[in-house]
Amino acid sequence: MEAVAARAGVHKTTIYRRWPTKERLVAAALGAQAGGAIPIPDTGTVSGDLLQLARQVTANICSPVGGGLVRVLISESGHPGEIAQIASLFWRGRFDLAGEIVRRGVRAR
């Protein structure tokens, strides 16, 4: 908490007022990062869309911030608490993107 406060240029009590526990602080940071939308591609084909989505997700995961996020989400997925809930929402959201592409392809037939 002290390092976060120092980096933000505020006193640590400011951090504790908003996020009373480390878990809450981490959960808020993960939630903000995980909420970053990956747009659903529209290349004209289901296979092209899925390939483009895979490339976007891969680029996100391979970035320094995205890689750290995924490591935390994976490590905390089996534990109770806010971080595990965010992990579940994160993975569900990624799978929903692929599902939407497939549903769109089915509707187009």
N, C-alpha and C positions, 0 to 999 in steps of 0.2 A: 504494500500500500504506500509505503514511503517513496519507493522508486516512481510509482505512478504520479504521486503528488509532485515530486521534484520535476518530473518531465513535463507535467502540466503547468508548473510554475505556481502552484497553490499549496496551502498548508494541508497536511494530511487529514485534519478534521473536516475540511471541505469534502474530501473524497468519502470519508466515513459517513458524513451526513446523507450523501446521496446513495451510497452503496455500503450498508453497514457490515457486510461480510465480504471476504475475498471471493467466495463463490458467486455472490450477487454481482460483483464487479466483473468477474470473468464471464458470467452468463450474459451480462449486458453487452460486453465487448463482442462476444461471439454472436449474439443475436443481431447486432448491428452489421457485422461483417457477413453473416450467413444470409441476411435479408437482401443482400445485393442480388438484383435480378439478373438472370441469364436469359436473354431474349430467346423466344422460340423461333428457330430459323424457318424460312420458307423458300426453299430452293426449287420447289416445283415437284419434288419426288420425296417419298417417304425415306428411301435409303439416303438420299442427299441430305435431308433434314436431320436424320439420326446421326449421320457422319459429322455434319457441322456442329450439332449439339455436343457430340463426344469431343470434338476439338475444342469447343468453348469451355466445357467442364474441365478438360485436361489442362488447358491454359490457366484456368482459375486455380486448380489444385497445385500446379507447378510454380505458381507465383509464391514469393516468400510469405506473404500474409495468408494466402489460400492454403498453402501447405501446412502452415502452423495451425490454422483453423481445423483442417481435416484431421491432423494428428490428435488434437484435443478432443474433437468430436468422436473419433474412433475410441480413444482411451476412456472416455467418460460414458459411452453409450450404454454400458451394462450397469451403471451405478445410478441410484436414485438421486433426484435433485433437479434443480433448474437447468444445469448444463446438459444432463441427459435428455430433458424435454426439448431443449433447443436442438440437440443432435438428432432426435427423432423428427422434428419438423424440417430440419435441413435436408436429411436424406429423403423424406417423403416428398419434399418440394422438387428435388432433383429427379426422382422417379416419375413424378407427375408431369414434368416437362416431356419426357419420352412418351408417356401415355397419351398426352395431348397430340403429339405428332402422329402416333398410330391411329388415334380416333379420327383425326382430320383425314388421314389417308383412307380409312374405311368409309367415311362420309363421301369422299370424292369418287368412290367406285360406283 
